[in-house]
Amino acid sequence: MNIKSILLSIIVLLFITACSPKPSIEEIEQSFPMNLSTGDIEAVNQNNEPFTLKNLEGKVWLASFIFTNCETVCSPMTATMSKLQTQLKEAGIQDIELISFSIDPENDTTEVLRTFGEEMDADFSNWQFLTGYTQDEIESFANTSFLSPAARIDESDQFIHSTSIYLINQRGTVLKQYDAVAATPFEEIIEDIQKLK
Protein backbone atom coordinates (compact mmCIF):
# COMPACT_ATOMS: atom_id res chain seq x y z
CA MET A 1 0.00 0.00 0.00
CA ASN A 2 1.49 3.36 -0.98
CA ILE A 3 1.58 6.56 1.10
CA LYS A 4 -1.40 8.08 -0.75
CA SER A 5 -3.58 5.06 0.02
CA ILE A 6 -2.57 5.12 3.69
CA LEU A 7 -3.31 8.84 4.00
CA LEU A 8 -6.65 8.40 2.24
CA SER A 9 -7.56 5.56 4.61
CA ILE A 10 -6.70 7.71 7.63
CA ILE A 11 -8.77 10.64 6.32
CA VAL A 12 -11.77 8.39 5.66
CA LEU A 13 -11.46 6.84 9.12
CA LEU A 14 -11.27 10.28 10.76
CA PHE A 15 -14.29 11.44 8.75
CA ILE A 16 -16.34 8.40 9.78
CA THR A 17 -15.34 8.85 13.43
CA ALA A 18 -16.15 12.57 13.35
CA CYS A 19 -19.55 11.90 11.78
CA SER A 20 -20.51 9.15 14.20
CA PRO A 21 -23.28 10.40 16.48
CA LYS A 22 -22.39 10.78 20.14
CA PRO A 23 -24.07 8.03 22.20
CA SER A 24 -27.22 9.13 24.01
CA ILE A 25 -27.33 9.33 27.82
CA GLU A 26 -29.49 6.18 27.77
CA GLU A 27 -26.92 4.29 25.68
CA ILE A 28 -24.11 5.39 28.00
CA GLU A 29 -26.12 4.35 31.06
CA GLN A 30 -26.65 0.89 29.57
CA SER A 31 -22.89 0.43 29.23
CA PHE A 32 -22.49 0.58 33.03
CA PRO A 33 -23.33 -2.25 35.45
CA MET A 34 -25.78 -0.33 37.66
CA ASN A 35 -28.85 1.70 36.76
CA LEU A 36 -30.43 3.12 39.92
CA SER A 37 -32.31 6.39 40.25
CA THR A 38 -31.38 8.46 43.29
CA GLY A 39 -34.19 9.91 45.32
CA ASP A 40 -33.67 13.19 47.15
CA ILE A 41 -32.73 14.03 50.69
CA GLU A 42 -32.69 17.39 52.47
CA ALA A 43 -29.37 18.03 54.16
CA VAL A 44 -26.87 20.67 55.22
CA ASN A 45 -23.19 20.69 54.30
CA GLN A 46 -20.09 21.29 56.41
CA ASN A 47 -20.74 25.04 56.19
CA ASN A 48 -24.29 24.58 57.52
CA GLU A 49 -25.70 25.51 54.10
CA PRO A 50 -28.89 23.79 52.87
CA PHE A 51 -28.21 21.08 50.29
CA THR A 52 -30.40 18.71 48.25
CA LEU A 53 -29.60 16.55 45.27
CA LYS A 54 -31.20 19.22 43.09
CA ASN A 55 -27.91 21.07 43.65
CA LEU A 56 -26.30 18.29 41.57
CA GLU A 57 -28.64 18.31 38.56
CA GLY A 58 -26.64 18.34 35.32
CA LYS A 59 -23.43 17.33 37.12
CA VAL A 60 -21.45 14.12 37.35
CA TRP A 61 -20.74 13.22 40.97
CA LEU A 62 -19.14 10.65 43.23
CA ALA A 63 -20.66 9.58 46.54
CA SER A 64 -19.63 7.70 49.66
CA PHE A 65 -21.24 6.89 53.01
CA ILE A 66 -19.14 7.54 56.11
CA PHE A 67 -19.28 8.55 59.76
CA THR A 68 -16.55 10.37 61.65
CA ASN A 69 -16.65 8.16 64.77
CA CYS A 70 -15.84 5.12 62.61
CA GLU A 71 -13.21 2.82 64.09
CA THR A 72 -12.30 1.04 60.86
CA VAL A 73 -12.80 2.02 57.21
CA CYS A 74 -14.13 5.59 57.06
CA SER A 75 -10.81 7.41 57.41
CA PRO A 76 -9.17 5.26 54.69
CA MET A 77 -12.24 5.72 52.48
CA THR A 78 -12.13 9.49 52.90
CA ALA A 79 -8.38 9.53 52.28
CA THR A 80 -9.13 7.65 49.04
CA MET A 81 -11.67 10.32 48.06
CA SER A 82 -9.09 13.01 48.83
CA LYS A 83 -6.52 11.28 46.61
CA LEU A 84 -9.16 10.90 43.90
CA GLN A 85 -10.02 14.61 44.14
CA THR A 86 -6.34 15.44 43.57
CA GLN A 87 -6.05 13.03 40.62
CA LEU A 88 -9.19 14.46 39.00
CA LYS A 89 -7.68 17.95 39.16
CA GLU A 90 -4.43 16.66 37.69
CA ALA A 91 -6.44 15.09 34.85
CA GLY A 92 -8.09 18.46 34.18
CA ILE A 93 -11.52 17.33 35.40
CA GLN A 94 -12.82 20.26 37.42
CA ASP A 95 -16.59 20.07 37.00
CA ILE A 96 -17.32 17.05 39.19
CA GLU A 97 -18.77 16.98 42.68
CA LEU A 98 -17.77 14.73 45.55
CA ILE A 99 -20.38 13.96 48.20
CA SER A 100 -19.80 12.24 51.55
CA PHE A 101 -23.05 11.37 53.29
CA SER A 102 -22.78 10.91 57.05
CA ILE A 103 -24.78 7.93 58.25
CA ASP A 104 -24.48 9.17 61.85
CA PRO A 105 -26.26 12.54 61.71
CA GLU A 106 -26.75 12.66 65.47
CA ASN A 107 -23.01 12.76 66.12
CA ASP A 108 -21.80 14.28 62.85
CA THR A 109 -22.71 17.93 63.17
CA THR A 110 -21.61 20.39 60.51
CA GLU A 111 -18.67 21.44 62.71
CA VAL A 112 -17.56 17.83 63.23
CA LEU A 113 -17.76 17.13 59.49
CA ARG A 114 -15.85 20.27 58.59
CA THR A 115 -13.03 19.36 60.99
CA PHE A 116 -12.97 15.80 59.64
CA GLY A 117 -12.82 17.08 56.07
CA GLU A 118 -9.99 19.46 56.90
CA GLU A 119 -8.04 16.62 58.50
CA MET A 120 -8.44 14.68 55.26
CA ASP A 121 -7.22 17.61 53.10
CA ALA A 122 -10.63 17.95 51.44
CA ASP A 123 -11.07 20.84 49.01
CA PHE A 124 -14.57 22.04 49.91
CA SER A 125 -15.00 23.89 46.62
CA ASN A 126 -16.40 20.69 45.07
CA TRP A 127 -16.64 18.27 48.01
CA GLN A 128 -19.65 18.38 50.33
CA PHE A 129 -19.91 16.54 53.65
CA LEU A 130 -23.62 16.15 54.37
CA THR A 131 -25.71 15.77 57.53
CA GLY A 132 -28.88 17.36 58.93
CA TYR A 133 -31.35 14.55 58.15
CA THR A 134 -32.70 11.91 60.53
CA GLN A 135 -31.18 8.49 61.01
CA ASP A 136 -34.20 6.88 59.37
CA GLU A 137 -33.97 9.23 56.39
CA ILE A 138 -30.31 8.49 55.59
CA GLU A 139 -30.74 4.75 56.09
CA SER A 140 -33.75 4.69 53.76
CA PHE A 141 -31.94 6.88 51.21
CA ALA A 142 -28.83 4.65 51.17
CA ASN A 143 -30.90 1.45 51.01
CA THR A 144 -33.22 2.54 48.20
CA SER A 145 -31.11 4.91 46.07
CA PHE A 146 -27.82 2.98 46.22
CA LEU A 147 -28.90 -0.49 47.38
CA SER A 148 -26.34 0.19 50.09
CA PRO A 149 -26.51 -1.02 53.70
CA ALA A 150 -26.66 1.67 56.37
CA ALA A 151 -27.67 0.76 59.91
CA ARG A 152 -26.51 1.21 63.47
CA ILE A 153 -25.01 -1.89 65.08
CA ASP A 154 -27.09 -2.85 68.11
CA GLU A 155 -25.76 -1.57 71.44
CA SER A 156 -22.89 0.20 69.68
CA ASP A 157 -21.91 3.61 68.32
CA GLN A 158 -20.73 1.95 65.10
CA PHE A 159 -22.60 1.44 61.81
CA ILE A 160 -22.79 -1.07 58.98
CA HIS A 161 -22.33 0.71 55.65
CA SER A 162 -20.93 0.41 52.16
CA THR A 163 -17.20 0.82 51.57
CA SER A 164 -17.73 1.85 47.95
CA ILE A 165 -17.47 5.04 45.98
CA TYR A 166 -20.44 5.44 43.63
CA LEU A 167 -20.47 7.15 40.22
CA ILE A 168 -23.64 9.12 39.43
CA ASN A 169 -24.40 10.83 36.12
CA GLN A 170 -26.01 14.17 35.24
CA ARG A 171 -29.52 12.70 35.57
CA GLY A 172 -28.95 11.31 39.04
CA THR A 173 -28.52 7.72 37.86
CA VAL A 174 -26.13 5.56 39.90
CA LEU A 175 -23.96 3.82 37.30
CA LYS A 176 -21.14 2.02 39.06
CA GLN A 177 -19.46 1.37 42.38
CA TYR A 178 -15.75 1.04 43.17
CA ASP A 179 -13.83 -0.29 46.14
CA ALA A 180 -12.74 2.65 48.31
CA VAL A 181 -10.53 0.79 50.77
CA ALA A 182 -8.31 -1.98 49.42
CA ALA A 183 -7.79 -1.61 45.68
CA THR A 184 -9.37 1.58 44.39
CA PRO A 185 -9.15 1.69 40.57
CA PHE A 186 -8.31 5.39 40.20
CA GLU A 187 -7.56 5.24 36.47
CA GLU A 188 -10.79 3.35 35.79
CA ILE A 189 -12.83 5.92 37.73
CA ILE A 190 -11.30 8.78 35.76
CA GLU A 191 -11.88 6.96 32.45
CA ASP A 192 -15.50 6.28 33.39
CA ILE A 193 -16.06 9.94 34.29
CA GLN A 194 -14.59 11.01 30.94
CA LYS A 195 -17.14 8.78 29.16
CA LEU A 196 -19.91 10.90 30.69
CA LYS A 197 -18.52 14.25 29.52
ZAMARGU-4260 file (C-alpha; in steps of 0.2 Angstrom, whole numbers, plus 5000, padded with zeros to 4 digits):
<rodrens>
0) 5000/5000/5000 | 5007/5017/4995 | 5008/5033/5005 | 4993/5040/4996 | 4982/5025/5000
5) 4987/5026/5018 | 4983/5044/5020 | 4967/5042/5011 | 4962/5028/5023 | 4966/5039/5038
10) 4956/5053/5032 | 4941/5042/5028 | 4943/5034/5046 | 4944/5051/5054 | 4929/5057/5044
15) 4918/5042/5049 | 4923/5044/5067 | 4919/5063/5067 | 4902/5060/5059 | 4897/5046/5071
20) 4884/5052/5082 | 4888/5054/5101 | 4880/5040/5111 | 4864/5046/5120 | 4863/5047/5139
25) 4853/5031/5139 | 4865/5021/5128 | 4879/5027/5140 | 4869/5022/5155 | 4867/5004/5148
30) 4886/5002/5146 | 4888/5003/5165 | 4883/4989/5177 | 4871/4998/5188 | 4856/5009/5184
35) 4848/5016/5200 | 4838/5032/5201 | 4843/5042/5216 | 4829/5050/5227 | 4832/5066/5236
40) 4836/5070/5253 | 4837/5087/5262 | 4853/5090/5271 | 4866/5103/5276 | 4884/5103/5272
45) 4900/5106/5282 | 4896/5125/5281 | 4879/5123/5288 | 4872/5128/5270 | 4856/5119/5264
50) 4859/5105/5251 | 4848/5094/5241 | 4852/5083/5226 | 4844/5096/5215 | 4860/5105/5218
55) 4869/5091/5208 | 4857/5092/5193 | 4867/5092/5177 | 4883/5087/5186 | 4893/5071/5187
60) 4896/5066/5205 | 4904/5053/5216 | 4897/5048/5233 | 4902/5039/5248 | 4894/5034/5265
65) 4904/5038/5281 | 4904/5043/5299 | 4917/5052/5308 | 4917/5041/5324 | 4921/5026/5313
70) 4934/5014/5320 | 4938/5005/5304 | 4936/5010/5286 | 4929/5028/5285 | 4946/5037/5287
75) 4954/5026/5273 | 4939/5029/5262 | 4939/5047/5264 | 4958/5048/5261 | 4954/5038/5245
80) 4942/5052/5240 | 4955/5065/5244 | 4967/5056/5233 | 4954/5055/5219 | 4950/5073/5221
85) 4968/5077/5218 | 4970/5065/5203 | 4954/5072/5195 | 4962/5090/5196 | 4978/5083/5188
90) 4968/5075/5174 | 4960/5092/5171 | 4942/5087/5177 | 4936/5101/5187 | 4917/5100/5185
95) 4913/5085/5196 | 4906/5085/5213 | 4911/5074/5228 | 4898/5070/5241 | 4901/5061/5258
100) 4885/5057/5266 | 4886/5055/5285 | 4876/5040/5291 | 4878/5046/5309 | 4869/5063/5309
105) 4866/5063/5327 | 4885/5064/5331 | 4891/5071/5314 | 4886/5090/5316 | 4892/5102/5303
110) 4907/5107/5314 | 4912/5089/5316 | 4911/5086/5297 | 4921/5101/5293 | 4935/5097/5305
115) 4935/5079/5298 | 4936/5085/5280 | 4950/5097/5284 | 4960/5083/5293 | 4958/5073/5276
120) 4964/5088/5266 | 4947/5090/5257 | 4945/5104/5245 | 4927/5110/5250 | 4925/5119/5233
125) 4918/5103/5225 | 4917/5091/5240 | 4902/5092/5252 | 4900/5083/5268 | 4882/5081/5272
130) 4871/5079/5288 | 4856/5087/5295 | 4843/5073/5291 | 4837/5060/5303 | 4844/5042/5305
135) 4829/5034/5297 | 4830/5046/5282 | 4848/5042/5278 | 4846/5024/5280 | 4831/5023/5269
140) 4840/5034/5256 | 4856/5023/5256 | 4846/5007/5255 | 4834/5013/5241 | 4844/5025/5230
145) 4861/5015/5231 | 4855/4998/5237 | 4868/5001/5250 | 4867/4995/5269 | 4867/5008/5282
150) 4862/5004/5300 | 4867/5006/5317 | 4875/4991/5325 | 4865/4986/5341 | 4871/4992/5357
155) 4886/5001/5348 | 4890/5018/5342 | 4896/5010/5326 | 4887/5007/5309 | 4886/4995/5295
160) 4888/5004/5278 | 4895/5002/5261 | 4914/5004/5258 | 4911/5009/5240 | 4913/5025/5230
165) 4898/5027/5218 | 4898/5036/5201 | 4882/5046/5197 | 4878/5054/5181 | 4870/5071/5176
170) 4852/5064/5178 | 4855/5057/5195 | 4857/5039/5189 | 4869/5028/5199 | 4880/5019/5187
175) 4894/5010/5195 | 4903/5007/5212 | 4921/5005/5216 | 4931/4999/5231 | 4936/5013/5242
180) 4947/5004/5254 | 4958/4990/5247 | 4961/4992/5228 | 4953/5008/5222 | 4954/5008/5203
185) 4958/5027/5201 | 4962/5026/5182 | 4946/5017/5179 | 4936/5030/5189 | 4944/5044/5179
190) 4941/5035/5162 | 4922/5031/5167 | 4920/5050/5171 | 4927/5055/5155 | 4914/5044/5146
195) 4900/5054/5153 | 4907/5071/5148
</rodrens>
